[in-house]
Amino acid sequence: MQKANAFFLILLLGLTFFLHAQDDNDPSIETDWDDYSTDLYTRGDQTFTISLGVGFPTFFVRDGEIIENKIDPPVGGTGALNYNYYFGSRFFTGGDLSLLFLPTIANNTVFITSLGLKTGTQFIIGRFEFPLSMTLGMTIQTYLDLGYFGMYMKAGAAALFRVSHEWSFGLTSNWCWFLQWTGDKATSVDGHFVDLVISARYHF
């Protein structure tokens, strides 16, 4: 009888330990955020970011010389949609769709629509995330009845705060280089712009 009682006691303790171990390994149970010490990103994680803010022309180059720009006031609006796929906590790749519009001294508007592929890395300190990215793609520039289809490059940096497992918010700034190769030096003008946007990033 004593052996049977001891057997059932050991069985009960073992079952309790097994159930407790299962609860600890269950991915559906969220850990306490304050004690979250593992990497926030693993291979296959994805994010979608919406950004809105302002854009500033910095300088324009024609035939190797800086020329006076015709943007007045020297600020416009910009917005972007970004998708990222993560290979780990450090490296990601994705796509970037953005629109930049700026007024001119003649009360008209320049529209620059861009679509590109991006890659980057990021640094994580607690709940703060600092992504750095490079983007290369194609752009459509329109002004009145004029249009140009060309290339652009963008270098960006952000500072985001991870509010929850799903959302982070912060500021992003990009240096944008819009190239023009028309075959005519008089009309080939490269534009350099900086933007500053508020970003909301959804993690899934």
N, C-alpha and C positions, 0 to 999 in steps of 0.2 A: 504493500500500500504506500509506503514511504517512497519507494522507487517511482511509482506512478505519479504521486504528487510532485516529486522533483522533476519528472519528465514534463508534466504539464506546465510547471512553473518556468522551466527553461524554454519550452515552446512558446509560452505567452510572452516572455521577455524578448525572444528572437523575433516574434511577429511584430511586437511594438517597435523594435529597432528597425526592422525592414520597412514598415509603413512610414516611419520617420525619415528614413533615407530616401524613400520614394518622393516624399513631399519636398525634400531639399533639392532633388534633381528634376522636379516637375517644371518645365519651362513656362507653364501657364501661370505660375506663381511668381509675382514680381518681388524682387528684393527691395529692401529699404534703400531709398536713393542715397541717403547719407553714408551708407556702408557699401555703396557700389564701387568696387575697386577694379573690376575687370575692364577690358577694352570696350569702349562704347560702340565700336564698329567691328564687324566681321565680314568676310567675303560674302557678297550677295546683298548686303544692306544697300538701301537706296534712299535718296532724298529728292524732294521737289521744293523749289524755292521761288517765291514771288517777291520782286523788288520794285520799289517806286522811289523816285527822287529827282534830283536836278543834274544837269550836265553843263559843263563849262568848256568853251573853246580855249585852248592854250596858245597854239600858234599854227600857222599854215605855211607850207613850203612849196615853192614853184621854181623848178630848174635849179635846185640847190640853195635858193635864197628864201629867207623868211619874208613874207609879205603881210600887209595889213589885212585883217579880216573884216568882213562885212556883217558880223553878228552884233546886233544891238537891240535890247540890252544883252550884256554878255552872259546870259544864263538861259537855259531851256529846260524842258522836262524829259524824263526818261523812265522807262519801265522795262522789266525783263522777266522771263520765265526760264528757269534752269532745272535740268535733271542730272543727277549724279548717281553713278554706280560705283560702289566701293569694293576694292580688292583686299581691304584690311583697314585698320584704323588710320593708316597714313596716306594711302594712295587711292585716287578715284579718277574716273573719266565720265564724260557725259556730253550734254548738248546745251546750247545757249541760244535763245531767241530774244532779241531786244529791239526797242524802238527809241530813237532819239529825235526830238524835234526842237528847232531853234528859230527864233524870229530874226529878221534881217532889217537893215536900216530903211528899206523900202516898204516895211510893214507886210512882208511876205514871210513864208515859213519854209525852212529846209527840213525834209524828213529823211532820216537814215534808218532803214530797217536791216537788221543783221541776223544771220543764222550761221552758227559755227559749232565745231567740235572742241571740247575743252578737256584738259587734263590738269591734275594738280596734286598737292599734298596738303596735310593739315597737322597742326600741333594742338594737343589737348592738355589743358591744365584745369583739373577739377571739372566744373561745369562749363568752363570757357573753352571755345573752339576757335582756332585761327586758320581758316583755309587760305591757301595761296594757289592761284590758277593761271593757266595760259590758254587762250582761245584763238583758233584760226578758222576763218570761214569766208563766206560770201556776203556782200552787202548790196542793197539797192538804195541809191541816193536820188531823191527827186526834189526839184525846185521849179515851180510853175509848170511849164510844159517840157522841161528838160529832165533827163534821167541818165543815170550811170549805173552799170552793173560791174562790180569789182570785188577786191579782196579787202579783208580787214584783219587786224590782230589786236588782241586785248590781253592785258596783264592785270590781275585783280588780287585784292587782299580783303579779308573780312575779319570782324571780331563779333562772335555770336555767343549768346548765353543760353545754355540748355535748360529751359524752364521745366520740361518734363521729358519722358521717354519719347514722346511724339513731336514736340515742338521746340524750336530754338529761335531766338530773335536777336537782331543786332544791326550793325552798320557794315556796308560794303563800299569800297572805292575801286574804280577801274581806270586804267590808262588805255585809251582807245586810239588806234592808228588806222585811219581810213586812207587807203592808197588809191590813186587815180593814174591810169596809164592810157591816155587817149591817143597817143601817137603825135600829139601836138604839144610842145613845151608850154605854149601860151595858155592852154586850157587844162594841163595836167597839174593838179594841185592836191597835195597830201594834207589832210587835216588831222590834227592831234587834239583829243578831247579828254577831259577828266570828268567822271561822274561820282556822285555821292548819294547813296540810296539807303533806305531802310529795308531790311530783308526779314522775311518770315519763312522759316524752313521746316518742312514737314518730313519726319523720318518714318520710313516703313521698310 
